[in-house]
Amino acid sequence: MSRWRFGPGLLAMAAFIGPGTVTACTLAGANFGFDLVWALAFATVATIVLQDMTARLGAGGRLGLGEALMKKMSGPARKVGVGLLVFLALFLGNSAYEGGNLTGAALGLEAVFGPVGPQRWVWLVGLAALAAGTILIGRYAVLERLLIGLVMLMTGAFLVAALVIRPDLRDIVEGLVPRLPSGAGLTAMALVGTTIVPYNLFLHAAAVKQKWPDGQGVMAARRDAAISIGLGGLVSIMILSTAAAALFGRAIEIRSAAEMALAIEPVFGASARYLLGLGLFAAGLTSAITAPVATAYAMTEVIGGTRGQDPRVFRLIALSVVLIGVLVGLTGVRPILLILVAQLANGLLLPITALFLLYVMNQSALLGSYRNSLAANIAGGGVICLTLVLGARSLLGAAGLI
C-alpha cells in the first residue's frame, strides 16, 4: 500500500483554522466555559459529511460544485436563478468573511508590533494590497505554505498549552451534551460558521478535481478529507478548552489578540502574544487569499463557457471580493465583533450552500455510483435541519423573542 499524504483536505482544514476560529473558540471558552464543546463537535462531524460529498463530486464526478449545478439546470431562467443564489450565498458572504480575514491579520500584526489605534486602516489596506497582488501574480503556493506553517505553529502552541494546562477531561465530555446558556446562541452559530465554511464546498471540489482528474482517487480523496477535517476539529476543541480552563470565570472581556493570548500565557509567558499574533496574521492572510480565489472558482464555474474560462474574469471576481472585504474592515466596527459577525454570516448562509450540494449529489447522470446513499442523504439533511434550527434560534434570541 502506498504511503498516504495530505492532499486538498489540508487546504480545507487551513481554510477554517483562521482568525475566526481562534476568535470564536476563545470567546466561547472565556465566556461560557466548556458548555459549547458540543457545537464544535457537531460542526466537525457535519464538515466531514459535507466534504466527503465534495470529494466524491470532484474525484468521482470530475466536477466542481458550481459546474455541476449549471449542468443540471435546464433553461435560462433556472440558470439565472441558481446563479443569483450562488452570488448571494457565496460572493456576498465571502466578501463579509474577507473583512474578518483582513481584520484578523491586522489584529495579529498589532499583537506583534503594538496597537496602532486609529491608524489600523494602514494595516488593512496594506494586507488587502498584498492579498490582491498575490492573486494577480498567481504564484502563491510558496507564500501559502509559509503562512500555513505559521498557522500550524500557533496551532501547536495551543495544543502544547492544552497539554500543560490540562483541562479536565470530564468537563470536555460534559460539554458534548447539547446545551445553550443564556446569550450563547450567536457564539454557537459562529462556531458552526467558522468550521463548516460554505466556500470550502466549492474550493475543495475544485481542488480534488485538479489533483485526481482521472477519477481514480475517490477513496484517497475521502480519506484525506476525513483525516484533515478531523484534525482541524480537534485543534478547535483544544483552543476552546484551553481558553475555558485559563479564562472562564475571570471576567475578562476579549477585545484584542493580546487578550486572546492570555489563554496560552501561563505556558509561554510574554512570548504568547507573539505566537498568537504571528498565527493570526498568517491565518488571516491565508484566508484572505483563498476566500477570493474560491469565490472566483465558483462564480466562473457558474458563468461557464468562454467567459468563465477567461483569466481576466477570474481575477476581477477575486479582486472585487478583496475590495469589498477591505471596505467592510474599514467600517470602524470593533475587530473582534466584526470577525464574530463574519462567522455568524457563514453559519446562516451554510444551509443554502449545503442544499445545492445535496441536490447535486443525488444526480445519477452526473455521478453514477458515486452519488449519495440513503445514509449520506439522511446525514446531509440532518446537518441542514440542525443549522437552520440553530440559526433561527440564534436570531430570535438576539432579537429578544426567546
BELBEL-V425523 format. One record per backbone hydrogen bond with DSSP energy under -1.0 kcal/mol. CO is the residue of the C=O (numbers start at 0). NH is the residue of the N-H. Records with the same first field share a line. If there is no record, write none. Layout:
CO=NH  NH
This chain:
6=9
7=11
8=12
9=13
10=14
11=15
12=16
15=17
17=21
18=22
19=23
20=24
21=25
22=26
23=27
24=28
25=29
26=30
27=31
28=32
31=34
33=36
35=39
36=40
37=41
38=42
39=43
40=44
41=45
42=46
43=47
44=48
45=49
46=50
47=51
48=52
49=53
50=54
51=55
52=56
53=57
54=58
55=59  60
56=62
63=67
64=68
65=69
66=70
67=71
74=78
75=79
76=80
77=81
78=82
79=83
80=84
81=85
82=86
83=87
84=88
85=89
86=91
89=93
90=94
91=95
92=96
93=97
94=98
95=99
96=100
97=101
98=102
99=103
100=104
101=105
102=106
103=107
104=108
105=109
106=110
107=111
108=112
109=113
115=118
116=119
118=121
119=123
120=124
121=125
122=126
123=127
124=128
125=129
126=130
127=131
128=132
129=133
130=134
131=135
132=136
133=137
139=143
140=144
141=145
142=146
143=147
144=148
145=149
146=150
147=151
148=152
149=153
150=154
151=155
152=156
153=157
154=158
155=159
156=160
157=161
158=162
159=163
160=164
161=165
167=171
168=172
169=173
170=174
172=175
173=176
174=37
180=183
183=187
184=188
185=189
186=190
187=191
188=192
189=193
191=195
194=196
196=199
197=200
198=202
199=203
201=205
202=206
203=207
204=208
205=209
206=210
207=211
211=214
216=220
217=221
218=222
219=223
220=224
221=225
222=226
223=227
224=228
225=229
226=230
227=231
228=232
229=233
230=234
231=235
232=236
233=237
234=238
235=239
236=240
237=241
238=242
239=243
240=244
241=245
242=246
246=249
255=259
256=260
259=262
260=263
263=266  267
264=268
267=270
268=271
270=274
271=275
272=276
273=277
274=278
275=279
276=280
277=281
278=282
279=283
280=284
281=285
282=286
283=287
284=288
285=289
286=290
288=292
289=293
290=294
291=295
292=296
293=297
294=298
295=299
296=300
297=301
298=302
299=303
303=307
309=313
310=314
311=315
312=316
313=317
314=318
315=319
316=320
317=321
318=322
319=323
320=324
321=325
322=326
323=327
324=328
325=329
327=330
333=337
334=338
335=339
336=340
337=341
338=342
339=343
340=344
341=345
342=346
343=347
344=348
345=349
348=352
349=353
350=354
351=355
352=356
353=357
354=358
355=359
356=360
358=361
359=362
360=371
362=366
363=367
366=369
367=370
372=376
373=377
374=378
375=379
376=380
377=381
378=382
379=383
380=384
381=385
382=386
383=387
384=388
385=389
386=390
387=391
388=392
389=393
390=394
391=395
392=396
393=397
394=398
395=400
396=399
